[in-house]
Amino acid sequence: MKRGMLIAVAVGLLLLMVGCSFVSTRNRLAVSKETISAEWGQVDADLQRRADLIPNLVETVKGYAKEETQIFTALANARAAMSGARTPAEKIEANNQVSSALSRLMVVVENYPNLKANENFRQLQFSLEGTENRILQARRRYNEAVQNYNTQLAMFPASLVGSLSGFQREDAYFKTDPGARNAPKVQF
């Protein structure tokens, strides 16, 4: 009887430890998942700030560069795609379109020295540069949060707890545009 009681207590303690470990691991995964959501919220807010700056920048440039309608159309379409995107993956794709259109717009600006001297344009460009820096930092923090979560989820026993609790791998990373890896050629 004494031995049976001792075994029952040992099994009970073992089950309690396993249960506590399960709950602790699940809670860590939940915190990591919420961190991803919070970091995404910051990215989303910064992307919206940039999207709000674009119409003012476009209107300023339009006054100087009336014949550059193709770029204005691309920016409007990219901004519309950003507004219509719902998931992080869709927003990341729309962000890439906006970045591409903005870089083409900045190339056009180089051809109009009077525009570059316009105080309103300079202020908008300064605001856009600050926003781009904020987006860069928010994207970095978001990618780190996704990486930490995925790493936790891949490790044992979190992989077991995660699969039993319905946690899934996050694959919505911000990635560098393949064309951005090539250095621009400068010719004099």
Backbone as ProteinMPNN parsed JSONL, in Angstrom:
{"seq_chain_A": "MKRGMLIAVAVGLLLLMVGCSFVSTRNRLAVSKETISAEWGQVDADLQRRADLIPNLVETVKGYAKEETQIFTALANARAAMSGARTPAEKIEANNQVSSALSRLMVVVENYPNLKANENFRQLQFSLEGTENRILQARRRYNEAVQNYNTQLAMFPASLVGSLSGFQREDAYFKTDPGARNAPKVQF", "coords_chain_A": {"N_chain_A": [[0.806, -1.182, 0.0], [1.891, 1.265, 0.819], [3.9, 1.519, -1.027], [2.419, 1.629, -3.425], [1.072, 4.041, -3.037], [3.201, 5.795, -3.073], [4.091, 5.499, -5.707], [1.833, 6.465, -7.039], [1.833, 9.143, -6.186], [4.281, 9.95, -7.302], [3.732, 9.596, -10.06], [1.629, 11.397, -10.25], [2.965, 13.842, -9.666], [4.733, 13.875, -11.816], [2.929, 14.082, -13.971], [1.85, 16.564, -13.32], [4.105, 18.209, -13.626], [4.604, 17.864, -16.381], [2.219, 18.909, -17.396], [2.401, 21.584, -16.481], [4.67, 22.367, -17.879], [3.714, 22.139, -20.483], [1.666, 24.116, -20.498], [3.218, 26.386, -19.946], [4.929, 26.468, -22.203], [3.025, 26.757, -24.234], [2.011, 29.262, -23.546], [4.279, 30.873, -23.975], [4.511, 30.63, -26.764], [2.091, 31.851, -27.482], [2.546, 34.472, -26.596], [4.667, 35.159, -28.296], [3.35, 35.036, -30.755], [1.529, 37.116, -30.449], [3.34, 39.211, -30.296], [4.231, 39.288, -32.91], [1.866, 40.172, -34.123], [1.65, 42.722, -32.956], [3.985, 43.971, -33.879], [3.445, 43.864, -36.596], [1.292, 45.594, -36.663], [2.587, 48.046, -36.24], [4.169, 48.208, -38.561], [2.113, 48.31, -40.436], [0.875, 50.746, -39.744], [2.939, 52.557, -40.371], [3.188, 52.076, -43.113], [0.717, 53.006, -43.93], [0.989, 55.706, -43.304], [2.92, 56.437, -45.171], [1.455, 55.93, -47.503], [-0.452, 57.901, -47.259], [1.073, 60.187, -47.635], [1.815, 60.062, -50.29], [-0.171, 61.022, -52.281], [0.015, 63.853, -51.972], [2.68, 64.304, -52.641], [2.682, 63.4, -55.288], [0.892, 65.222, -56.496], [2.34, 67.576, -56.251], [4.577, 67.016, -57.855], [3.3, 66.599, -60.293], [2.643, 69.15, -61.138], [5.01, 70.064, -62.218], [5.934, 68.094, -63.922], [4.231, 67.214, -66.199], [4.094, 65.387, -68.296], [4.717, 62.892, -67.348], [2.86, 60.8, -66.922], [2.614, 58.018, -66.804], [4.095, 57.126, -64.614], [2.675, 58.331, -62.557], [0.281, 56.983, -62.757], [1.115, 54.378, -62.15], [1.862, 54.758, -59.489], [-0.61, 55.443, -58.356], [-2.025, 53.065, -58.796], [-0.47, 51.284, -57.283], [-0.812, 52.332, -54.745], [-3.56, 51.941, -54.46], [-3.578, 49.155, -54.455], [-2.28, 48.754, -52.038], [-4.176, 49.776, -50.273], [-6.23, 47.951, -50.66], [-5.179, 45.566, -49.796], [-5.271, 42.89, -47.494], [-4.151, 40.777, -45.938], [-0.989, 40.116, -44.268], [0.85, 39.106, -46.2], [-0.263, 40.011, -48.633], [-0.088, 42.763, -48.204], [2.654, 43.081, -48.026], [3.412, 42.475, -50.651], [2.058, 44.556, -51.996], [3.405, 46.688, -50.851], [5.912, 46.376, -52.005], [5.284, 47.088, -54.634], [4.593, 49.789, -54.281], [7.047, 50.818, -53.373], [8.648, 50.412, -55.631], [7.358, 52.076, -57.533], [7.673, 54.556, -56.275], [10.456, 54.833, -56.33], [10.875, 55.104, -59.084], [9.569, 57.523, -59.445], [11.242, 59.259, -58.028], [13.459, 59.194, -59.663], [12.47, 60.554, -61.875], [12.133, 63.056, -60.738], [14.716, 63.983, -60.557], [15.162, 65.009, -63.06], [14.044, 67.485, -63.073], [15.05, 70.317, -62.024], [13.898, 72.67, -60.918], [11.747, 71.692, -59.523], [12.993, 70.221, -57.514], [13.937, 72.328, -56.029], [11.668, 73.435, -54.972], [9.985, 74.384, -52.081], [7.759, 73.143, -50.829], [7.804, 70.615, -52.049], [10.299, 69.721, -51.16], [9.844, 69.544, -48.405], [7.85, 67.558, -48.353], [9.316, 65.458, -49.462], [11.249, 65.146, -47.491], [9.618, 64.32, -45.355], [8.714, 61.919, -46.431], [11.125, 60.495, -46.634], [11.747, 60.217, -43.906], [9.591, 58.641, -43.135], [10.076, 56.375, -44.683], [12.385, 55.456, -43.406], [11.296, 54.829, -40.908], [9.581, 52.772, -41.693], [11.451, 50.9, -42.571], [12.746, 50.225, -40.146], [10.558, 49.224, -38.695], [9.845, 47.052, -40.301], [12.114, 45.474, -39.974], [11.966, 44.856, -37.215], [9.556, 43.443, -37.246], [10.19, 41.239, -38.922], [12.13, 40.066, -37.26], [10.535, 39.319, -35.076], [8.857, 37.423, -36.298], [10.79, 35.556, -37.038], [11.787, 34.775, -34.487], [9.477, 33.614, -33.37], [9.0, 31.502, -35.221], [11.346, 30.052, -34.81], [11.072, 29.295, -32.115], [8.802, 27.703, -32.393], [9.779, 25.613, -33.902], [11.425, 24.203, -32.226], [11.849, 21.483, -29.911], [10.206, 21.075, -26.843], [8.268, 22.683, -27.915], [7.415, 22.415, -30.534], [5.791, 20.176, -30.475], [3.845, 20.969, -28.581], [2.904, 23.223, -29.927], [1.805, 22.098, -32.274], [-0.259, 20.585, -31.164], [-1.772, 22.623, -30.09], [-2.557, 24.18, -32.177], [-0.901, 26.129, -33.298], [0.759, 27.652, -36.014], [3.372, 27.86, -38.458], [4.703, 31.04, -39.384], [4.979, 32.664, -42.431], [5.136, 35.108, -43.638], [7.315, 37.1, -44.423], [9.176, 40.144, -44.829], [11.002, 40.682, -47.697], [13.996, 41.372, -49.535], [13.824, 43.096, -52.586], [14.657, 41.384, -55.539], [16.013, 42.85, -57.557], [17.177, 44.891, -56.14], [19.538, 44.055, -55.144], [21.549, 44.432, -56.926], [24.153, 46.62, -57.622], [23.862, 50.047, -58.544], [24.917, 51.318, -61.737], [27.25, 53.767, -62.287], [27.951, 56.304, -64.473], [30.126, 58.617, -65.993]], "CA_chain_A": [[0.0, 0.0, 0.0], [2.77, 2.415, 0.878], [4.603, 1.593, -2.316], [1.409, 2.061, -4.389], [0.838, 5.46, -2.792], [4.406, 6.488, -3.526], [4.049, 5.481, -7.176], [0.749, 7.366, -7.439], [2.313, 10.513, -5.961], [5.323, 10.201, -8.307], [3.054, 9.756, -11.346], [0.894, 12.661, -10.153], [3.943, 14.93, -9.792], [5.222, 13.856, -13.19], [1.856, 14.638, -14.798], [1.766, 17.985, -12.994], [5.256, 18.87, -14.266], [4.35, 17.851, -17.828], [1.134, 19.859, -17.625], [2.941, 22.94, -16.291], [5.567, 22.614, -19.004], [2.844, 22.334, -21.646], [1.026, 25.43, -20.374], [4.273, 27.392, -20.057], [5.35, 26.519, -23.602], [1.92, 27.32, -25.008], [1.962, 30.691, -23.244], [5.4, 31.524, -24.682], [4.132, 30.702, -28.172], [1.029, 32.857, -27.605], [3.195, 35.788, -26.467], [5.414, 35.389, -29.535], [2.364, 35.288, -31.812], [1.02, 38.473, -30.208], [4.421, 40.129, -30.648], [4.161, 39.419, -34.371], [0.711, 41.037, -34.425], [1.972, 44.088, -32.551], [4.985, 44.499, -34.814], [2.762, 44.077, -37.868], [0.505, 46.812, -36.498], [3.475, 49.189, -36.448], [4.486, 48.236, -39.992], [0.902, 48.736, -41.124], [0.694, 52.181, -39.493], [3.955, 53.282, -41.142], [2.826, 51.964, -44.526], [-0.416, 53.913, -44.146], [1.541, 57.073, -43.291], [3.537, 56.652, -46.484], [0.381, 55.992, -48.494], [-1.098, 59.206, -47.113], [1.978, 61.217, -48.159], [2.001, 59.917, -51.737], [-0.964, 61.929, -53.123], [0.571, 65.211, -51.913], [3.922, 64.298, -53.409], [2.328, 63.263, -56.702], [0.311, 66.482, -56.968], [3.429, 68.543, -56.374], [5.385, 66.652, -59.022], [2.473, 66.766, -61.491], [2.73, 70.537, -61.57], [6.262, 70.27, -62.95], [6.221, 67.009, -64.867], [2.917, 66.816, -66.71], [4.177, 64.291, -69.264], [5.118, 61.652, -66.678], [1.605, 60.194, -66.453], [2.776, 56.578, -66.572], [4.563, 56.943, -63.236], [1.583, 58.705, -61.668], [-0.685, 55.879, -62.815], [1.705, 53.26, -61.399], [1.772, 55.089, -58.068], [-2.016, 55.345, -57.958], [-2.371, 51.635, -58.753], [0.234, 50.677, -56.149], [-1.482, 52.82, -53.534], [-4.844, 51.233, -54.402], [-3.273, 47.782, -54.044], [-1.969, 48.815, -50.61], [-5.443, 49.969, -49.557], [-7.047, 46.749, -50.789], [-4.513, 44.391, -49.226], [-5.809, 42.535, -46.178], [-3.24, 39.917, -45.185], [0.393, 40.6, -44.316], [1.497, 38.756, -47.472], [-0.767, 40.937, -49.651], [0.458, 44.099, -47.926], [4.073, 43.053, -48.372], [3.472, 42.572, -52.116], [1.66, 45.918, -52.358], [4.505, 47.554, -50.432], [6.951, 46.286, -53.033], [4.817, 47.879, -55.772], [4.713, 51.204, -53.91], [8.476, 51.154, -53.34], [9.12, 50.471, -57.015], [6.8, 53.274, -58.162], [8.31, 55.734, -55.666], [11.834, 54.965, -56.82], [10.789, 55.664, -60.439], [9.194, 58.929, -59.294], [12.43, 60.002, -57.602], [14.303, 59.326, -60.856], [11.863, 61.626, -62.666], [12.386, 64.316, -60.032], [16.079, 64.412, -60.886], [15.145, 65.723, -64.344], [13.366, 68.773, -62.902], [15.742, 71.044, -60.946], [12.998, 73.618, -60.251], [10.934, 70.916, -58.595], [13.825, 69.9, -56.356], [14.106, 73.551, -55.255], [10.373, 73.817, -54.423], [9.973, 74.138, -50.634], [6.72, 72.163, -50.523], [8.308, 69.308, -52.463], [11.4, 69.325, -50.263], [9.251, 69.131, -47.134], [7.215, 66.259, -48.58], [10.374, 64.465, -49.656], [11.837, 64.923, -46.169], [8.655, 63.504, -44.608], [8.721, 60.587, -47.025], [12.374, 59.835, -46.233], [11.589, 59.821, -42.509], [8.643, 57.532, -43.1], [10.776, 55.196, -45.227], [13.256, 54.958, -42.341], [10.431, 54.19, -39.916], [9.123, 51.51, -42.281], [12.595, 49.987, -42.561], [12.933, 49.727, -38.784], [9.394, 48.405, -38.325], [9.961, 45.791, -41.041], [13.174, 44.696, -39.335], [11.431, 44.313, -35.964], [8.54, 42.448, -37.601], [10.891, 40.032, -39.379], [12.748, 39.439, -36.089], [9.47, 38.683, -34.302], [8.455, 36.223, -37.04], [11.886, 34.589, -36.93], [11.801, 34.242, -33.116], [8.316, 32.735, -33.232], [9.231, 30.287, -36.005], [12.408, 29.294, -34.144], [10.458, 28.654, -30.942], [7.86, 26.684, -32.846], [10.521, 24.491, -34.471], [12.179, 23.5, -31.185], [11.128, 20.558, -29.047], [8.881, 20.493, -26.974], [7.312, 23.661, -28.451], [6.841, 21.901, -31.783], [4.709, 19.268, -30.074], [2.804, 21.796, -27.959], [2.351, 24.061, -30.985], [0.931, 21.317, -33.16], [-1.449, 20.219, -30.4], [-2.534, 23.843, -29.765], [-2.979, 24.855, -33.406], [0.023, 27.167, -33.754], [1.353, 27.335, -37.308], [4.519, 28.66, -38.882], [4.436, 32.293, -40.096], [5.895, 32.791, -43.56], [4.993, 36.44, -44.229], [8.509, 37.915, -44.181], [9.568, 41.156, -45.811], [12.242, 40.265, -48.355], [14.58, 42.353, -50.434], [13.507, 42.954, -54.006], [15.851, 40.828, -56.194], [16.729, 43.876, -58.313], [17.863, 45.8, -55.223], [20.848, 43.507, -54.791], [22.527, 44.878, -57.926], [24.593, 47.998, -57.419], [23.633, 50.86, -59.736], [26.115, 51.678, -62.479], [27.433, 55.207, -62.413], [28.808, 56.649, -65.606], [30.351, 60.054, -66.155]], "C_chain_A": [[0.856, 1.256, 0.0], [3.488, 2.607, -0.454], [3.659, 2.093, -3.415], [1.128, 3.551, -4.257], [2.02, 6.287, -3.296], [4.451, 6.569, -5.047], [2.978, 6.442, -7.674], [1.165, 8.824, -7.274], [3.36, 10.869, -7.016], [4.705, 10.422, -9.685], [2.284, 11.073, -11.362], [1.816, 13.864, -10.308], [4.484, 15.026, -11.212], [4.187, 14.467, -14.135], [1.704, 16.146, -14.558], [2.907, 18.756, -13.665], [5.075, 18.943, -15.778], [3.263, 18.862, -18.171], [1.616, 21.3, -17.498], [3.871, 23.308, -17.448], [4.77, 22.896, -20.273], [2.244, 23.734, -21.636], [2.061, 26.543, -20.551], [4.729, 27.565, -21.506], [4.267, 27.133, -24.468], [1.823, 28.825, -24.781], [3.09, 31.454, -23.939], [5.092, 31.666, -26.166], [3.053, 31.761, -28.395], [1.609, 34.267, -27.506], [3.959, 36.125, -27.746], [4.476, 35.717, -30.688], [1.782, 36.692, -31.665], [2.083, 39.527, -30.519], [4.439, 40.35, -32.152], [3.016, 40.354, -34.748], [1.002, 42.487, -34.077], [2.976, 44.719, -33.513], [4.351, 44.743, -36.181], [1.916, 45.346, -37.805], [1.345, 48.059, -36.72], [3.857, 49.319, -37.916], [3.294, 48.798, -40.755], [0.665, 50.243, -40.942], [1.695, 53.003, -40.308], [3.666, 53.22, -42.64], [1.654, 52.894, -44.854], [0.054, 55.368, -44.163], [2.165, 57.392, -44.642], [2.461, 56.782, -47.555], [-0.344, 57.334, -48.433], [-0.232, 60.339, -47.657], [2.04, 61.213, -49.688], [1.136, 60.868, -52.555], [-0.434, 63.367, -53.125], [1.846, 65.314, -52.735], [3.621, 64.238, -54.903], [1.769, 64.573, -57.247], [1.379, 67.556, -57.14], [4.253, 68.265, -57.617], [4.594, 66.868, -60.306], [2.547, 68.194, -62.033], [3.958, 70.818, -62.417], [6.443, 69.283, -64.091], [4.925, 66.446, -65.419], [2.981, 65.591, -67.624], [4.534, 62.941, -68.631], [3.907, 60.88, -66.142], [1.729, 58.707, -66.139], [3.197, 56.309, -65.12], [3.454, 57.28, -62.252], [0.533, 57.596, -61.613], [-0.167, 54.683, -62.008], [1.625, 53.518, -59.896], [0.335, 54.973, -57.571], [-2.445, 53.89, -57.847], [-1.727, 50.949, -57.559], [-0.423, 51.09, -54.835], [-2.837, 52.133, -53.368], [-4.636, 49.778, -53.96], [-2.975, 47.732, -52.551], [-3.253, 48.951, -49.8], [-6.294, 48.705, -49.577], [-6.447, 45.515, -50.155], [-5.025, 44.132, -47.809], [-4.815, 41.731, -45.338], [-1.833, 40.511, -45.214], [1.087, 40.282, -45.641], [1.038, 39.686, -48.591], [-0.195, 42.333, -49.451], [1.937, 44.162, -48.263], [4.229, 43.184, -49.879], [3.106, 43.976, -52.578], [2.74, 46.917, -51.977], [5.625, 47.535, -51.464], [6.568, 47.099, -54.269], [4.961, 49.377, -55.491], [6.175, 51.634, -53.931], [9.036, 51.304, -54.745], [8.639, 51.749, -57.699], [7.428, 54.541, -57.583], [9.741, 55.92, -56.154], [11.846, 55.513, -58.245], [10.419, 57.143, -60.396], [10.409, 59.769, -58.906], [13.422, 60.163, -58.76], [13.781, 60.463, -61.734], [12.18, 62.989, -62.05], [13.771, 64.853, -60.368], [16.127, 65.215, -62.181], [14.523, 67.117, -64.242], [14.0, 69.55, -61.742], [14.842, 72.048, -60.22], [12.126, 72.914, -59.219], [11.74, 70.608, -57.329], [14.02, 71.115, -55.461], [12.802, 73.997, -54.586], [10.306, 73.413, -52.95], [8.939, 73.095, -50.23], [7.194, 70.754, -50.879], [9.406, 68.834, -51.518], [10.863, 68.851, -48.923], [8.578, 67.758, -47.261], [8.253, 65.151, -48.738], [11.045, 64.132, -48.319], [10.92, 64.04, -45.319], [8.644, 62.07, -45.119], [9.986, 59.818, -46.64], [12.295, 59.369, -44.781], [10.66, 58.626, -42.373], [9.291, 56.256, -43.622], [11.717, 54.602, -44.175], [12.452, 54.256, -41.257], [9.941, 52.835, -40.417], [10.248, 50.478, -42.234], [12.801, 49.384, -41.168], [11.774, 48.829, -38.35], [9.429, 47.054, -39.038], [11.004, 44.888, -40.404], [12.652, 44.054, -38.045], [10.368, 43.237, -36.227], [9.207, 41.142, -38.039], [11.56, 39.313, -38.21], [11.7, 38.706, -35.248], [9.007, 37.392, -34.981], [9.534, 35.147, -36.91], [11.927, 33.968, -35.529], [10.652, 33.261, -32.896], [8.546, 31.414, -33.967], [10.315, 29.421, -35.375], [11.863, 28.575, -32.923], [9.578, 27.486, -31.358], [8.571, 25.447, -33.389], [11.23, 23.645, -33.412], [11.267, 22.594, -30.355], [11.196, 21.076, -27.619], [7.844, 21.455, -27.575], [6.686, 23.175, -29.749], [5.661, 20.981, -31.488], [3.539, 20.062, -29.49], [2.118, 22.644, -29.023], [1.407, 23.299, -31.889], [-0.348, 20.895, -32.44], [-2.357, 21.425, -30.134], [-2.938, 24.639, -30.992], [-2.086, 25.997, -33.857], [0.663, 26.718, -35.063], [2.473, 28.301, -37.609], [4.039, 29.907, -39.621], [5.457, 32.419, -41.23], [5.83, 34.158, -44.228], [6.168, 37.326, -43.802], [8.599, 39.017, -45.228], [10.902, 40.703, -46.379], [12.728, 41.384, -49.259], [14.163, 42.046, -51.863], [14.76, 42.43, -54.713], [16.659, 41.871, -56.969], [17.523, 44.821, -57.425], [19.25, 45.301, -54.847], [21.941, 43.942, -55.762], [22.87, 46.33, -57.674], [24.329, 48.8, -58.695], [24.956, 51.209, -60.416], [26.147, 53.177, -62.658], [28.386, 55.464, -63.552], [28.919, 58.15, -65.709], [30.632, 60.36, -67.604]], "O_chain_A": [[0.578, 2.203, -0.736], [3.652, 3.729, -0.933], [4.065, 2.901, -4.25], [0.964, 4.245, -5.261], [1.837, 7.356, -3.878], [4.813, 7.605, -5.605], [3.206, 7.164, -8.644], [0.877, 9.651, -8.139], [3.333, 11.971, -7.565], [5.108, 11.337, -10.404], [2.284, 11.784, -12.367], [1.475, 14.812, -11.015], [4.67, 16.12, -11.745], [4.531, 15.275, -14.997], [1.458, 16.905, -15.494], [2.689, 19.837, -14.211], [5.361, 19.973, -16.388], [3.391, 19.596, -19.151], [1.271, 22.144, -18.325], [3.85, 24.44, -17.932], [5.118, 23.79, -21.045], [2.303, 24.452, -22.634], [1.798, 27.533, -21.234], [4.895, 28.691, -21.975], [4.561, 27.944, -25.346], [1.579, 29.58, -25.722], [2.876, 32.559, -24.436], [5.377, 32.704, -26.764], [3.095, 32.488, -29.388], [1.203, 35.157, -28.254], [3.901, 37.259, -28.223], [4.778, 36.584, -31.508], [1.569, 37.38, -32.663], [1.748, 40.626, -30.961], [4.64, 41.473, -32.617], [3.18, 41.23, -35.597], [0.637, 43.388, -34.831], [2.822, 45.874, -33.909], [4.682, 45.721, -36.852], [1.833, 46.088, -38.783], [0.876, 49.026, -37.321], [3.866, 50.424, -38.458], [3.451, 49.661, -41.618], [0.293, 50.93, -41.894], [1.332, 54.034, -40.873], [3.874, 54.201, -43.355], [1.611, 53.493, -45.928], [-0.439, 56.169, -44.958], [1.967, 58.476, -45.189], [2.549, 57.653, -48.421], [-0.798, 57.842, -49.459], [-0.765, 61.357, -48.097], [2.29, 62.249, -50.304], [1.666, 61.493, -53.474], [-0.435, 64.025, -54.165], [2.062, 66.299, -53.441], [4.241, 64.952, -55.692], [2.135, 64.99, -58.346], [1.319, 68.352, -58.077], [4.592, 69.19, -58.356], [5.167, 67.282, -61.313], [2.516, 68.41, -63.244], [3.941, 71.723, -63.251], [7.043, 69.613, -65.114], [4.57, 65.305, -65.123], [2.011, 64.838, -67.711], [4.639, 61.944, -69.344], [3.943, 60.367, -65.023], [1.007, 58.198, -65.282], [2.707, 55.375, -64.485], [3.298, 56.607, -61.233], [-0.03, 57.31, -60.556], [-0.925, 54.053, -61.27], [1.351, 52.602, -59.12], [0.096, 54.458, -56.478], [-3.151, 53.519, -56.909], [-2.36, 50.127, -56.896], [-0.566, 50.276, -53.923], [-3.219, 51.782, -52.251], [-5.426, 49.24, -53.184], [-3.366, 46.784, -51.87], [-3.402, 48.313, -48.759], [-7.003, 48.421, -48.612], [-7.139, 44.51, -49.99], [-5.189, 45.065, -47.024], [-4.664, 41.991, -44.145], [-1.519, 41.32, -46.087], [1.839, 41.112, -46.152], [1.85, 40.11, -49.413], [0.145, 43.011, -50.421], [2.422, 45.19, -48.736], [5.091, 43.93, -50.344], [3.768, 44.531, -53.456], [2.969, 47.889, -52.697], [6.218, 48.573, -51.759], [7.426, 47.729, -54.886], [5.397, 50.139, -56.354], [6.501, 52.7, -54.454], [9.812, 52.221, -55.014], [9.419, 52.429, -58.367], [7.688, 55.494, -58.318], [10.184, 57.049, -56.365], [12.726, 56.302, -58.592], [10.898, 57.929, -61.214], [10.578, 60.879, -59.411], [14.142, 61.159, -58.826], [14.566, 61.243, -62.273], [12.46, 63.953, -62.762], [13.96, 66.067, -60.452], [17.039, 66.017, -62.377], [14.484, 67.848, -65.231], [13.537, 69.452, -60.606], [15.01, 72.257, -59.019], [11.81, 73.477, -58.17], [11.229, 70.72, -56.215], [14.243, 70.963, -54.26], [12.834, 74.862, -53.711], [10.537, 72.254, -52.605], [9.214, 72.251, -49.377], [7.009, 69.815, -50.105], [9.43, 67.667, -51.125], [11.36, 67.875, -48.361], [8.72, 66.905, -46.385], [8.087, 64.049, -48.214], [11.367, 62.974, -48.052], [11.387, 63.122, -44.644], [8.575, 61.123, -44.336], [9.923, 58.623, -46.352], [12.723, 58.26, -44.457], [10.917, 57.712, -41.589], [9.079, 55.178, -43.068], [11.833, 53.381, -44.067], [12.865, 53.217, -40.744], [9.891, 51.867, -39.658], [10.018, 49.317, -41.894], [13.004, 48.178, -41.031], [11.987, 47.796, -37.715], [9.085, 46.029, -38.449], [10.805, 43.677, -40.304], [12.864, 42.865, -37.805], [10.298, 42.24, -35.508], [8.829, 40.065, -37.579], [11.561, 38.082, -38.165], [11.949, 37.602, -34.765], [8.789, 36.383, -34.311], [9.229, 33.974, -36.698], [12.087, 32.754, -35.403], [10.841, 32.2, -32.301], [8.318, 30.339, -33.412], [10.22, 28.194, -35.399], [12.145, 27.396, -32.71], [9.611, 26.417, -30.748], [8.019, 24.348, -33.341], [11.594, 22.498, -33.674], [10.094, 22.892, -30.13], [12.28, 21.511, -27.229], [6.678, 21.09, -27.728], [5.532, 23.497, -30.031], [4.649, 21.017, -32.187], [2.385, 19.847, -29.862], [0.893, 22.773, -29.025], [0.333, 23.791, -32.233], [-1.414, 20.855, -33.055], [-3.567, 21.269, -29.971], [-3.596, 25.672, -30.867], [-2.484, 26.769, -34.729], [1.059, 25.561, -35.209], [2.519, 29.413, -37.085], [3.083, 29.845, -40.394], [6.661, 32.294, -41.003], [6.419, 34.343, -45.292], [6.029, 38.187, -42.933], [8.158, 38.849, -46.365], [11.824, 40.378, -45.631], [11.95, 42.235, -49.689], [14.15, 40.892, -52.292], [15.839, 42.984, -54.505], [17.885, 41.772, -57.023], [18.446, 45.485, -57.898], [20.049, 46.053, -54.289], [23.127, 43.831, -55.452], [21.983, 47.171, -57.53], [24.544, 48.3, -59.799], [25.982, 51.373, -59.756], [25.181, 53.781, -63.125], [29.488, 54.916, -63.598], [27.937, 58.873, -65.537], [30.85, 61.518, -67.959]]}, "name": "protein", "num_of_chains": 1, "seq": "MKRGMLIAVAVGLLLLMVGCSFVSTRNRLAVSKETISAEWGQVDADLQRRADLIPNLVETVKGYAKEETQIFTALANARAAMSGARTPAEKIEANNQVSSALSRLMVVVENYPNLKANENFRQLQFSLEGTENRILQARRRYNEAVQNYNTQLAMFPASLVGSLSGFQREDAYFKTDPGARNAPKVQF"}
